Amino acid sequence: MSGDCVIEQEDQGAGLNDLVLITGMSGAGRSEAIHTFEDLGYFCIDNLPPALIGQLVGLATLPGSRVRNIAVVCDVRGGEFFQELSAELDDLELVGHPFRILFLIADDRTLVTRFKETRRRHPLSTLGSVAEGIAAERELLRQVQERADLIIDTSTLRPQELRGIIRQKFVAAGRGQQLAVVVSSFGFKYGVPIDADIVMDVRFLPNPFYDPRLRARTGLERVVRGFVLDREETAVFLERWFSLLELLLPNYRSEGKTQLNIALGCTGGQHRSVVLAERTAEYARSIGYPASVSHRDITKDRAAH
């Protein structure tokens, strides 16, 4: 398997639909990648020894299993176990079970900088420098990289941008019958997202900005969530908003749409829209749709305080 090919598998309503292996260079964004798949409803395991991949697939394909999509991270943290990865992939191909490989890379300078910023030790630099560990890792991963379905260079990417690439070019493309819901918050003062399919204006709700205790906080903090959610008008809005989504989502899916971008906006994108974007993503997941959430403008107004 190589290039940007995507393996298609017919969803027959039972068994394992999608198996994704996430690997690549340490510091290139594997944690961000696995979090993206987790948001999209995948059963995720970080740092899985390759020898256990076959067993995991076997459990997921047993009668009665509700696991449909799996994403696992296998990397050099597994030490000697990682060397078994190629053999395990060969075994999967031999039995005819499809899988996809997401491989993350970055240039040496970026990786060294990231390790310095996090003050973490490279897993292969026990007896040498970070640069030596990176060089050793590149060589160790060479054969796996050649089998990758999608290679992403994260050298110049922000975490949010990496998540977007995975959703758009990897996850959504792989499951024709799956509707991935991408929820975002934004501030109208910074413009409406151009890629939004649905835009909801929540500026009708009381604004935490005018409470001095909450002005510098965000909708990710409990005190702001309480301010927004513990109101009758918010409860009424969410009831009707969720009813609308319950009607819309299956119809979008039946029309063949694979990704739906929902954007909720308030004035600055820091308080109300953040709280309600999080609740919208939670609701989408609760009714069976993989959903991710991002907050475009959450730090812009804070920087001015």
Protein Blocks (a to p, Z undefined) as FASTA:
>chain_A
ZZjbdcddddehiajfbdcddedjehilpmmmmmmmmmnopacdehiafklmmmmmmmmm
pghiabfbdcddddfklmmmlmmmmmmmmmmmmnopacddddddddfklmmmmmmmnopa
cfklmmmcfklmmmmmmmmmmmmmmmpfbdcdfklpcfklmmmmmmmmmmmmmmmkbccd
ddddddfknopafkbfbdcdfklpccfklpmklmmmcfkbfklmmmmmmpfklmmmmmmm
mmmmmmmmmmmmmnopabdcdddddfkopmmmmmmmmmmmmmmmmnopacddddfklmmm
mmmZZ
